Amino acid sequence: MKTTLEVPVARQIPKELDIHNDIRIDNYFWLNQREDQNVLDYLHAENEFYHQETAHTKGFEASLFEEMKARIKEDDASVPYKYNGYWYIVRYEKGKDYPIYTRKQGTLDAEEELLFDCNQMAEGHGYFRLVGLSVSPDNTMIAFGMDTIGRRQYRLQIKSLVTGEVFSDRIENTTGSSTWANDNSTLFYTKKDEQTLRSNEVFKHKIGETEDNDTLIFTEDDDTFGVAVYKSKSRKFIIIACYSTLTNEFHTLNADTPDDRFKIFQKRIRGLEYSISHFEDRFYILTNHNNATNFKLMKTPENETGIENWVEVIVHRDDVLLEDIDIFKDYLVVSERSNGLNQIRIKRWDETKDYYLPFDNETYTANTGTNVDFDTEILRYSYNSLTNPSSVIDFNMRTMTKEIKKEQEVLDPNFDKNKYTSERIWATAQDGTKIPMSLVRRKDTKLDGNAPLLQYAYGSYGSTIDPYFSTIRLSLLDRGFIYVIAHVRGSEYLGRDWYENGKLHKKKNTFTDFIDCSKHLIAQNYTSPEHLYAMGGSAGGLVMGVIINEAPQLYNGVIAAVPFVDVVTTMLDDSIPLTTGEYDEWGNPNNKSDYDYIKSYSPYDNVKKQSFPNMLVTTGLHDSQVQYWEPAKWVAKLRTYKQDSNKLFLLTNMEAGHGGASGRFEALKEDAQEFAFLLDLEGITT
C-alpha cells in the first residue's frame, strides 16, 4: 500500500536578529547549516513531497523531455574559428551530455586533434564543468579549469598538446581562468577567498613548479571588488582587471616580460567605470567619464594611460547605449543599443566608411561573436529572434556581403517559423513610464483572455534579457501558451538610466513594473489571472518573491528558480559569497536607510497571512550565488502563512549549484519539470 507523505513542516527555532534597534525573529535560521543532518533531512523530505505530489505528471514530464530533446541536433558542432594558426571547434555527439573540444592545424581539412572529451572527464561526477581553456602562444600546452561540485571553485591544470599528458601542476580554488605570458612558461591566474568566494588574488605560476612556489602578484583588499586577469586581443599585454558594481581599475604588463611589475592604467575613482582594448600603440577606453551615462569611447597612448590623456573617439549620446567594441586592423565595430534594440556599427579607421548592419525587427537579438583575429575583413556575429532560430553569420566589412555559416536546426518536421508571430508592446507603469515587453505566440492562439501566458523577467545588475529563440519554448507555444519577456527597470534595455532607476532605493520599480506589465496583459485580453504565470531566477526570483506578496491575485502559478529572497539577512552577512560586492546594487543594510528600504521589500521578511499562487521553487545545495537556505527558509515560512490549498513545492538539486544540472540533457529534464508544473495547472496533459 502506497504511503502518503504529509506536507513537510520545518522546525521553528526562533533566532533573534537585532540591528538599528530593530528586532527580526527568524524561525528558520537554523537551515543555513549545510552539513547538519536535520537540514538535509528536511530538504530530502521536501523533494520526496514534490515527487509524490507530481507523480501523476511524471509520464508527461518524460514525454516533454523527449520532445525537447528530439528538436536538438545531437551530433552538432560550433562554427570553427581560427586563432594563432589553428581552427578550434566544439562538437557534441549523439546521446552524450557534454562537449568535445578539438582543433585542426592550418586548414579545416587537417586531421582533428582532440583537446578534451568532457563526457569522459565527467564520468563518476554528478556535476561537471570545464572552463577557461587557454592555449599557450606556441600551441603546445593548454590550461583549463574544472569544477565537479557546482560551487564555481575550479581546479586549474595544464595539459600537453604534444603528448596528451596532464601535468602535475594542480592549483585549487581558482576562478578557472588563466592567461599565458609570451614566454610559454609563465601562467597568470586568479584565486578565490575560501569563504566568500570573492576573486581577490592574482598569482604567477611557472610550469613544472608546485602551487606553493607561485608568486602572489596582486591582492585586492577592498572586499567590494573582485579581480580577473587576461591577455589583450593584441597579445601584447597581460591585464589585471579590478571591478565592482560602479568602479573599475586596470593594471597592465608587457606579455614579453612576465617578471616585470604591473603598471596601473588609471587608478580607481568611485563611480568611474571603464574597460580597455589595445590596438597598435594606443588603448581604447569604453567609459562613463564626465557623466557619460550611456558611455563613450576614448583613446590614449599606451605609455600615457592616465585619465588626463584620454581623448574622445565616439561622444556620449543620451539616446544610445554604447555596450562594447571589437577592434580589427582596418575597422572598428561598435555594439550599441537604441530604443531597446541591438545595433552593430562598422567604421573604417580611415573614416571612408561608417554604417550600421540592417535589422528590421523589434524582437531580435544581434551580437558580435568570436572575433579573435585582428587582420581580417570578416566580422562574425549572431542573429536570432523570438520566431527565428539562431544564425552565425560572417560579414565582409569591405564588400558588405554576408555568409550564413550556420543556422540552428530545429529537428521537428512540424516546425514552421511562419506559424508564430512576435511583437513588442508597452505597458504604463504606476509613475507613467512606458515599460516594453517582447511577446511571442502561435498565430492561431486566440487573444480572448483565456490563453495561458508565461511572463518572465530578471531586472538587475543592468543585465538585459534580449528576445531570443528557444526550441524548448516551443513545447509551451504549441500548447497554446503566450511567452512574454518583461523588460523591467533594473536592466539596460532602454539605456543606462533604465538600470539606474531599478537599483538601490529605486529597486521597487523593478517589481512594480512587472506587476504593471501583468495588469496590462490582462487588460488587453492576452490572458487572465486564472491563466497568468510568472517566472524568474536568481535576482529574477526576487521579483517572484515580491509579486506574490504584493499582487498574488494576478497569478495562477509562479516558478522561482534559485531565488534571492532573504535579502536583508544575506546582505548583512559579509561571510556569504558575493555579499560585499553587491552593496552598490542593493545597498548596505549596515546603514539604516538602506536597511529600512531593503526590509520593506525583502520577500522573506514580508510574507503575510494571505493566499498565494501555486508555486514551484527550485534551488541547488551547492549554490554559491544564492545559498540554498534562502528558498528553503522562504518555503518553510510560506507553508505556515499561506491561507490556501494551492500547490507549494521546494525542489533541491542535491548535486548542483546556481546553474542547475551541468549536462545538456540533464538541464533539459529540469526544463521539463518546470513545464509539466505549468501545463498541469492548465489541465494540459499531452
Salt bridges, closest charged atoms under 4 A:
ASP22 OD2 - LYS599 NZ 2.77
ASP26 OD2 - LYS633 NZ 2.74
GLU46 OE1 - ARG639 NH2 2.90
GLU61 OE1 - LYS58 NZ 3.43
GLU67 OE2 - ARG71 NH2 3.12
GLU67 OE1 - ARG479 NH2 2.83
GLU74 OE2 - LYS94 NZ 3.91
ASP75 OD1 - LYS73 NZ 3.73
ASP76 OD1 - LYS406 NZ 2.98
GLU93 OE2 - ARG91 NH1 2.79
GLU93 OE1 - LYS96 NZ 2.82
GLU112 OE1 - ARG91 NH2 2.82
GLU113 OE2 - ARG103 NH2 3.12
ASP169 OD2 - HIS205 NE2 2.65
GLU172 OE2 - ARG155 NE 2.94
GLU211 OE2 - LYS191 NZ 2.49
ASP214 OD1 - HIS205 ND1 2.66
GLU220 OE1 - ARG268 NH2 2.64
GLU249 OE2 - HIS251 NE2 2.87
GLU249 OE2 - ARG268 NH2 3.02
ASP259 OD1 - LYS204 NZ 2.76
ASP259 OD1 - LYS206 NZ 3.33
GLU273 OE2 - ARG496 NH2 2.50
ASP281 OD1 - ARG282 NH1 3.31
GLU302 OE2 - LYS236 NZ 2.68
GLU302 OE1 - HIS278 NE2 2.72
GLU312 OE2 - LYS296 NZ 3.13
ASP318 OD1 - HIS316 ND1 3.73
GLU323 OE2 - ARG337 NE 2.97
GLU336 OE2 - ARG317 NH2 2.95
GLU336 OE2 - ARG345 NH1 3.71
ASP350 OD1 - ARG348 NE 2.98
ASP354 OD2 - ARG345 NH2 2.87
ASP354 OD2 - LYS347 NZ 3.46
GLU362 OE2 - ARG424 NH2 3.17
ASP375 OD1 - LYS329 NZ 3.98
GLU377 OE2 - ARG398 NE 2.80
ASP394 OD1 - ARG380 NE 2.82
GLU403 OE2 - LYS405 NZ 3.44
ASP412 OD2 - ARG71 NE 3.83
ASP431 OD2 - ARG489 NH1 2.88
ASP444 OD1 - ARG442 NE 3.04
ASP466 OD1 - ARG337 NH1 2.79
ASP478 OD1 - ARG442 NH1 3.24
GLU492 OE2 - ARG496 NH1 2.97
GLU500 OE2 - ARG496 NE 3.12
GLU500 OE1 - LYS503 NZ 3.87
ASP513 OD1 - ARG489 NH2 2.79
ASP566 OD2 - LYS633 NZ 2.58
ASP584 OD1 - ARG270 NH2 2.82
ASP594 OD1 - HIS505 NE2 2.66
ASP596 OD2 - LYS592 NZ 2.70
ASP605 OD1 - ARG24 NH1 3.07
ASP623 OD2 - HIS658 ND1 2.75
ASP644 OD1 - LYS642 NZ 2.75
GLU666 OE2 - LYS669 NZ 3.05
ASP680 OD2 - HIS56 NE2 3.12
GLU682 OE2 - HIS531 ND1 2.87
